[in-house]
Amino acid sequence: MGQNTKNMHYGKITGWGKYVPEKVMSNEDFAAFIDTSDEWIVQRTGIRRRHVAAETDQCSTMATEAGKRALSLAGLAPTDLDLIIVATSSPDYLTPPVSSQVQAQLGAHNVGAFTMSVACPGFVYALITAHQFIAAGSMRNILVIGVELITRMLDWEDRNTAVLFGDGAGAVVLQASDEVCGVRSFVMGSDGEGYQHIIHPSGGTACPPTTETLANREGYIKMNGREVFKFASRKMPEAVAAAVHKAGMTLDDLDLLIPHQANARIIEAAAHMAKLPSEKVFMNVHEYGNTSAASIPIAFCEAIEAGRIHRGDKLCMVAFGAGLTWASAVVQMGSDVAGLPERS
Ligand code: ACO
């Protein structure tokens, strides 16, 4: 901070990193203790496996590991940062904010940090927020992390939710640049009328935990999957079209769609409505399930690892989730980012 940011109003993504726990649970593993099957889960969701945190993993440690990898690629020291934003719905504690634990674990001495809770679209909200600080000229280097340790919030006896989620973290570094790149346009939305469709009933102030709430299994996430499915299938293509339009682009201009990885059928429906061919849509839900706020940054990292993101590419990130909430952003990669190939 305090450095000259004149004409440096674009937040270039210069580093990225992910952390996923080693332990994997297959659909067959679930079929051993709840009434479900590999066939049902694959057909209805596309999920085959999910990564599940070890006892030694915490939300903060997973976020820190992804953040370290992103900083290393960007060639920045933790103390070079102006800000750390952590998007999550599964922090180590309700208080303190997990972003402060991450700041300390990174060794980012006295760097500002805050946590955003916007469910699955949290990372996109955080990316857009980071972009605002850079566009305003007030900051140069920002670390944005999406992380979830959601499997500790699941009712392992509830087949409606247990099979859907996984744990992990992903991070990006945004650096001020004078090149036109980074977040080119965005959409943020919320419809709180639907707040009950995905809810963790007990644990907040509306319903503090008691012996009774524990016995009623209210300390776990509940979901009305059908309603969320309908909402997501409608909202994802709308949000993509709106962000692309705001960027002054057409859908043909997009090189890759990086949708929230909740359900392959939702992604396919959104891609179909947006008339995007499958080679322009990234999908890894089969490997991770729904990692909520971590899903888009993990997918972004894997798309790079798979050689599907190039210098100068125009991406659209889009997510939906509890709230109900949604967000999309058109993101342009820089033309000189180390670690990205040229588009041939
Ligand atoms: N195995 C076998 N059967 C199951 C399972 C399971 N794991 N889960 C549900 N079923 C049953 C249901 O009980 C139901 O049985 P019934 O007809 O006897 O009542 C039947 O399968 C059909 O249920 P539907 O809800 O109609 O199944 P659907 O095809 O809609 O798939 C699913 C359910 C996968 C949950 C889907 O609705 C979905 O993906 N919804 C969106 C969820 C989502 O994306 N959430 C993201 C946001 S989460 C966040 O923000 C933290």
Residues whose N, C-alpha, C, O or C-beta is under 5 A from the ligand:
A	BS01	ACO	D35 T36 S37 W40 R44 T45 A119 C120 R159 N160 V163 I198 G225 R226 V228 F229 A262 N263 S292 F320 G321 A322
